Amino acid sequence: VAVLEQDVLLSVKPDRPRFTHLDALLAPDDGTPLVRPGFFTALDPQLSTEEVVPSYVISAVSDRSLFEADGQPEVAPDGTLSLTVAPFATGEVVLSVRLTLQGPGAIYNDASSALRMITVVVQSALRAPTFSLPPLLYAVEGAGPQTMFFFAGNITAGHPTVPAFTVSFSVVTSGLHLFASPPSIAPDGTLTFTTEPGEHGSAKLSVQIGQADIPPGGAPNLGPSPLSCDLRILPLP
């Protein structure tokens, strides 16, 4: 009798497959493919055999507009989650995922697992613009228009995958009497000014960088605190 009871117990199939997953996923909106191996893990001893093939099905995505058309979320049989967030798309999206086991070795009454909800938090990759300045610069009084290329250097702006964003510079200058045309900086970092004949001394340039074209999603407009440069205008010999 005991043997018969054991046979009956062994013939009872488990209810349905199970799987686990990592916590909510943080994804930048930089337009690059995001791949997370092992994000999902099937819990089934039968998976060690070739007779059982796991298949993860994303049955619903709460907001597909956050992803590129060819980068919609998908899960490989080994549990790797891959997706590509569209540039400037921010927010939260919920993925509805099931695990199904296919093949002759599957032993479940219901081949599909319970539905699990996974949250993907899309964060903006936009950054405030940055730059650098030399601490000291020399010029001569009455020398006519001056052009200094790459005065503002190491310029970064906007989004890591969209280098076309442009910046603007605002310049506050002390000692304006020293200039026939006050200093200004072009988006490429070129400094221009014209010194006043007969005037020499020191002026301090306080420079702030800003983003000239703010993309959808709202980028930080201003960079860090203004940088300064001492401009010393020397007298004619």
Buried (B, 14 or more C-beta within 10 A) or exposed (E): EEEEEEEEEEEEEEEBBBBEBEEEBEBBBBBBEBEBEEBBBBEBEBBEEEBBBBBBBBEEBBEEEBBBEEBBBEBBBEBBBBBBBBBBBBBEBBBBBBBBBEBEBBBBEEBBBEEBEBEBEBEBBBBBBBBEBBEEBEBBBBEEEBEBEEBBEEBBBBBBEBEEBEBBBEBEBBBEEBBEEBBEBBBEBBBBBBBBEEBBBEBEBBBBBBBBEBBEBEBBEEBEEBBBBBBBBEEEE
